Structures are given as C-alpha cells and as structure tokens.
Amino acid sequence: MSVFEALQLMINFSGLIVAVLALVVSIIVLKDKK
C-alpha cells in the first residue's frame, strides 16, 4: 500500500466518523425538541 492510498483511506474513514457523529447529534437534537 502506498502512502497516497493510506492517506485516502484515512480521509474516507474520518469522513465516515464525521457523518456518524452528525447523525447522532441530529437524533439527540430532534429528541430534545419533542
């Protein structure tokens, strides 16, 4: 695996984490509004 491939994999993984965190936060906010 080259450095570029490893870097791209890390970027994709961090993007996935950000998406999951945003989903969790939005669910918590929606629950609080009710």
N, C-alpha and C positions, 0 to 999 in steps of 0.2 A: 504493500500500500504506500502510495506516495504522500508527501506532506500535503499537497493540494487536496487529495481525496480525503485525508483525515480531517483537514480543516472544513471541507464541505460537509462532512458527516457531523462534525461538532455544531456547525451553523444550523443544520437541519434539526438536530436534537434539541438545541436551545430554542429554536422556533417552536418545536412541539411543546416544550415545557411552558413557554410563554402563552401558547394557545390554551393549554390545560388550565393554567393559573387564571387566565381571563375568564374561562368558562366557570370555574369555581367561584370567582369573585362575583360574576353576574348572577349566579344562582343564589348566593348569600344575600346580595342586594335585593333581588326580587322577593326572597323570603321575608326580609326585614320590612319591605313596603306593605305587606299584607296585614 
